[in-house]
Each structure stands twice: as C-alpha cells, then as structure tokens.
Amino acid sequence: MPSPRSRLPGCRQNSKNSNHTAMTIGVYIHIPFCRSKCLYCHFISLPINTDMVERYQRALIREIEIFSSLHANDKVDSIYLGGSTPSLLPAPHIKEIITACRANFSVAPDCEISIEANPDTLAQDKVEKYLECGINRISLGVQTFSDSELQLVGRRHTRDSVIRSLHCLHKCGFVNINVDLMLGLPLQTAASWSDNVKRLIDMAASHISVYMLDLDESTPLGQMVGSGRVRLPDEDLVADLYLETSDRLASCGYEHYEISNFARPGFACRHNLKYWTRLPVYGLGLGSFSFDGHMRQANHSSLDDYLRLVEQGKLPISSTEELGQRQALQETLFLGLRLTRGINWKRLTKKFGARAVRGYEKDLKRFCDEGLTEWNDGIVRLTKSGMLLANEVLQVFV
C-alpha cells in the first residue's frame, strides 16, 4: 500500500508506486451538478454551468491520471458515476470519463459500470451512447410516481417522464435497471405507495431501492415540516408499508438483500456491496471518499480547493484516517448487519479475536430478546422489525 505520507493532502504524485499491492477495487466518480436542489437534499450539489462542467470534467480526468499512478496494477470491477445528477452531463463527456478510466486502470471485461440519472434527463440518443461506452447499469431517481408528491418535494420530473424513461431504457437494451423509491414523503398514502411498487413490478425493474425519507431539519422541507406547513405520513403507516413491500417484492422474485435494496437474481449491486462488506472503493471528484481496507480519506468539498489542487497536479485530499482494529470491528458489525445474510460470528471472532467481539455479544443478545436480531447456526442478522429500527440497533456500534 502507499505510505501514509503519500496520501496526505498536497502530496504530488508523479511516478508509479512500485510498492503497491494489487487489489480488486471499485471506483466512485462524483458529478456534483443539478438543475435544481430537491427540498429534502442536504448533499453537495452545484447549479449546472457549461464552463464549469467543462473545467470539472478536465479536472476529473486529471485526477484519474494522478490517482492511477499509485494504483496502476489494481483491477477495477465496478465504476459508479453518482451525484447529484451525472446524466445532466452531455453523453460525450461521460464517454471521455469512462475512456479515461479504461486508459488508466485495468478495467475488468465484466466491470459493472453504473450511472445515476433523473428521468427528465434521458433521451434515446443519450441512452444509446451510454451503452456504446460500456455503461451497463442505470440507477433512476424516481422517488414516486405521484405528481403531487413529486411537486411538493421539488422534483422536476413527472410520472409520465418516468414511464417514458423506463420504456426508453428497455427499448435501447438496458437490462440492469435500478429504480429509487422514497417512503415517507409528504402526501404519500398507502394507495399511492402501492401504485409505485405495482408499476415497477409490472415494468420489470431488475433492482429496486426503497429509502426512508431521512429529513434534515436545515433543509427547506425540514423547515416546512418543523413549522407545521407540511405533514409527513404517520410513522406506523410507513413501517407497515415497508414490511408489506418486502413481502410483496419477495413474492415476485426479488431478494431483499440489504435493508433498503431488493434485486432479482443476479442483479444485486456489485459496487454498493463493496461498501457494506468493507472492500476497497476509491472516490474521485468533489467531496468523495475512499477506503483501501485500512485507511479512509476524503476529497475536498470546496470546489475551488478541489480544482486548484488537481490543476496543480496534486491529489485533492482534505483528510486521512487510519482505522484501528476496534473501529474496523465496529464498521464490520454496523455495515454487515445491513445485509440480510447477516454476519458469521465464528468468522468474525477468528478475524478480530474472542475478547474484542465479546463486548458486543451482550447488546446483540439483548436485541435478540427484543425481537430485533436473530441468531441461527452462528449467523446473526436483523429481523424485519430490526430493519425498521436499524438506526437504533446499529447506533451501538458507532
């Protein structure tokens, strides 16, 4: 691995790292541009600007080149273009970014290459160009098919644009399609949610992500809810709809493989599984995060700082943290319990030692008595009730 000093902010990287041990990695590429910010969003996003998009794209490609000097021997088996709204970029820009990855990394022939997209940004010519440059998975930010719910939270697309986008993706030959839904939106009812799920099953989405609305009180929607101008659905209703959705999708052949994720056989997201199993993922672009199995690092979240450092030929790293055994164990528990396959306690004990894991057995067994976890054949996992209260359960390991 590169020495800790080589990862510190401001270190110039100009030569291949002969001491680096080759790994199989994922690459995350952040595209921070949006047409407008959703009322519940608290992530980094920037207004779309043609000149800035051009400059940012050049910086991204330069960062890929600099970064690859440390990781030239690594095999990349997943590339994920996320954001904000990566699909706002012209298709040729996306192609150049993918081409730079192929030129600078050893990209596996079966590499999963994903892009996040909003329904109102897709057209047939763009989708066809995605396929031509090797993108084989698309994640569509639908959230809901209800126009009134979409409008209230500041989403720009409509139900009709969602349907057109999904038809376009299927027509062009996309098979690996994820659709994001959001549970707990204002105005959402049992009927409107049921319609969401039915439409996706009928349209043969290969992967469905169901996220609970996680509302930051500093966002516009958070302030509207806090002032009483907008009401959220009853928490018990949201819990019931989550459980019903899990059962309904299971009956239609979807595997509930992670708290928020459901996939048809063979369509679990390879890239996201790396996060939950603590495999190496390197983040490129504004505000992105990297993890090599031992060390975590963050890129600058200031656009000016990011551009300045990359244009000087430096990695735009703002912080670096080497994880100790205790923190690694906590992350393994925190992330591993998100997966429905659970954690093999014998393997965990072998890796971290009986004394280290013993400290968490008491809490997990208490959760078991409360019906939030279960132990079967040496595997500990969350129950359905535990998934609903995951924040409370997993807080023990933070």
N, C-alpha and C positions, 0 to 999 in steps of 0.2 A: 504494500500500500504506500501511497505517497506519504512523506513525513508530515507531521502536524504543521511544521513551518510552511511547507509548500501549499498548504490550504488556507493560510491566513490571508485576510483582506490585503490587497495591494501587491501581493507577490506576483512578479512577472513570470509567465510560463512560456518558454520559447523552445524547449527541447523535449524529446521523447523521454519518458520516465522508464528507464531500464529495470528499476526495482519493483515495478508494479506487477502484482499477481493478477493474471487474467481472471475475470469473472463474467457471469451472465447477468446483464443488467437491464433495467427499464430506463427509458429516457422520457422525462416530462418536459414539455415546452409550453411556456406560458405566453398567451396572447392577451394583453390587458385591455383591448378596446371594446367599447359598447356604443350602440346608438343612443341609448339612454339607460339610466340605472333603475332597476326594479325597486319598488318601495320597501322591500324587505332585505335588500342586499347590503352586506357590510364588508364585502371583499374589495380588493384593489381593482378599480376599473377606470379607464380613461375615455374621454369622448373621441370618436373617430376623427382623424385628421390625416389627409392624404400624405402630406410632407412628413409628418411624424411616423406614420405607418412605414414609409419607405426607409426612414432612418432606423427605426426599431428593427425592421427586418434585416437590414445590413448588420446591425449590432448582434442580433441573434445568431446569424451565420458566423460572424467573427467569434462569438463566444463558443460556438460549437467547435470551431477550429482550434481555439486555445485549449478548451477542455479536453479535446481528443488527444492533445499532446501528452496528457497524463494517463489516458485510458485507451490507447490505440489498439491494444490487444483484446479489449473486452468485447464480448459478443452481446449484441442488443437483440432481445427477443420481444420487446414491446416499446412502442413510441406512442405517446399520448399528447395531442395538442389540445390544451384546455385553456380556460379563461374565466372570465368574461365571454366574448363571442368570437372564437377563431374563424368561424365561417364568414365573418364580415370581410376578411382579407380577400383580395382577388385570388382566384384559383392559381394563377401563375406564381404568386408569392408563396402559397402553400407548397407548391411543387418544388420551388427553389429550396425551401427549408428541408423538405424530405430528401431532396437530392444531396444537400449538404450533410445530412445525417449518414446517408449511404456512402458518401465520399470519405467521411472521416471516422466512421465506426464500422465494425464488422457486423452488418445487419443480417440476421438470420433469414433464410428464404421464407420461412413461415411466420415472420415477425407480425405480431398484431399491431396494426397502425390505426389509431383511433383519432377522431376529431369531434369536438363538441360543436353543435350547430343549433341555431334557433330556426324555427320553421319558416319565418318570413325572410330568411337569407338564402334559401336554397332554390335553385332552378335546375332544369335538366342538364344544361351545358356545364354548370359548375359541378354537379354530382358526377357526370361522366369524366370530368378532368380529375376529380378525386380518385376515382377508380384507376385511371390511367397512371397516376403517380404512385399507386400502391396502397392507398388508404383502403382498408378492408373492414373497418368498423366505424359506425357513426353513432353518436350519442345525442339524441334530440331533446332539447329542453322544452318539453310540452307543459308540464305542471298541472294542467287541467284542460278539458275540452269545453268548459263553460265560459262563454264570452263575458258574462258579468263578473265572474271570479277573476278572470284574466285582467279585465279593465281595472278592477279595484286595486290590484297589486302592481299595476303599472307595466304589465307585459304588453308588448307591441303586437303580437300575433293574435290570430283568431282561430276558432275551431276549424273553419274552412281551410285556412292556410296549413294547419296541422295535417288535415286529411290529404290535402294536395301534396304536401311534402312526403308523407308516408307512401302514397301511391307512386310518386316520382322515384323514391329510393328503390322500391320494389321493381318498378319498370326498368330502371337502369341496371339492376342486377345486384344491389346490395342485399346481403343475407343477414349479416351480423348487425342488427339494429337495436340499440338500447333506447328506451323512452323513459325520461324522468317524469315522475308524478310527485305532487306535493300534497300531503294530507294535513288538514287543519287550516286551510285557507279561509278567510272571511267569506261568508255567504255559502260555504260548502254544506251540502246536505247529504244524507245517506243516498238519495236518488241520484244526485249529480256525481257522487263518487262511484257509485255502481256503474253509471254510464261510462266513466273513464275506463274502468277495468274491462268492461264488456267490449268497448271499442278496440282496445289493444289486443285482447284475446282474438277478436274477430279479424283483426288486421295482421295477425301472426307476428307480433313483435317477438324477437328471439330473446330479448332481455328487458326486464322492467325494474327500475329503481323507484322505490317508494320512500320518500323522505318526509319526516315530520317537519312542519314549519318550526324553525328554530329562530325565534324573533328577538333581535337585539333592540333594546328599548331606545337606542340612539338613532335608529333608522326612522324614516318618515312613517312607515307602517307601525312601528313600535310606538311612536308618539301618538299616532291616531288611536291605537288600542288603549294606550295609557290614559288618554284624555276622555275615553268613552265614546268617541265618534264612530269607532268601528268595533264590532264584537266578533270574537272568534268562536268557532263551534265548541260545544260542550266537550270537556276532556274525556268523559266516559264514552261519548259517541265516537270520538276519534279513536279511542282504544278498541272499541268494538269493530270499527271499520277496518282497522289494521289486522285484527285477528281474522275477520271474515275474508279479507283479501288474501291472506296467507293460505287459508284453506281453499279458497276458490281457485287460486292460481295453481296450487298443488294438484287439484282435481283435473286441471287442464294440462298437466305435464310439466309444469315449471318446478324447478328445485329452489327452495328457499335456502340459499347457501350462505347468506350473510344477513345481518339484521335488516338492512334496507334493500337487499338485492335478490332478484328472482331470475332464473335463467332456464331456458330449455336445454336439454342435454347437449354438452359440448360448447355452450355459449357463455359460460362464466367468464368474467372479465379478467384476462391474464394480468394486465397491468395493475389493476386495483388489488388483486390477490397478493401482489408483491408487498404492498403497504401492510396488509393485515398479517402477513407471515414474516415481516421484517427482512425482506430480501432487498438487495441494493437497487435503489432508484435515484437517478441523478436529475435534478431540476435545473433547467436552463430558462433564462428570461427573468423579467422583473418579479422580485419578491418570491421566487421559487425556492424550494427546499430540497436538499439532497441527503441521502443516507447510504453509507457503504457497508453497513453491518456492524460498525463500531463507532462511527463518528457522524454527527449531524452538522450540516452547515446551511446557512441561509443567504440568499442573494439580497442585495439592497432593494428596498421597496420604494425608494425615491427614484423616479425616472431620470432625473438629472445625474444622480450619482451612478446609476447603472450605466447610462450611456457614456459618461465621462471615463469610467474605468475600462469598459470594454474597448472604447475607441483609443485608449492608451495601450491596448494590448494586455490588459490585466483581467483576471477573474473578478467579477463584481461581488465578492463575498463580504457580507457585513458581520457575520458571526460564525464561530465554530465551537462545537461542543463534543468532547469525547465522553462516551457513555460508560459508566461503571457497570459492574455485574448486577448490582441492586436495581439500577434503572433499566437495564436490559431485561431483567426478570419482570419488573412491573409492566414494561411495554409488551412483553410476550403474553402476559396474562390479559392486559387491557385489550390488546388487539385480537388475540386468539379467541377470546370469548365472544367476539363479534361474529365469528364463523359458527355456523350451526353444527359443523363437525366437531367442534369443541377442542379441548386440549388433552393430550395424552399425558396423564400425570406421571407415569413412570419415566417417560422420555424427558419430561420437564425436570424431574428430580435428578436424573442422570446428568443433565446438562448443567444445572445450577447448584446441585447439592441438596441433600435432605434438610440440612439446617436452614438454608435460605428459603426453601419453599414451605417449610413447616409453619412459618409465620403467617401464611395466607390461608392455610387449611381451615383454621377456626372460622374466619369470615365466610369462606365458601360453604362450609357445612352449616353455618347459621342461615345463609341464603337458601340452602337446600331445605332446611326445616321450614322456611317461609315460602317454599314453592317457587323460588326464583332461579335456582340452579338444580341440576340433577347429576348424579354420579352413576354411571353404568359401565361395567367392565373396565374400570380405570380411566374412563373418559369423563371429564367434567364439561358441562355445557349449560348455556342459559335455557330455561324453559320459555314457552311463549309469553308467560307473564313476566319472566325476567327480561325478555326483549323489550317489553313495554316500559319497564323500569330500568333500562340499561344504564342510563346516566347515573342513577343512584348506586347500582351494583358496581359499575366499573370505576366509580369515584374512589373506591377503596384502594385501587392500585395506582392512583395518580400521586 
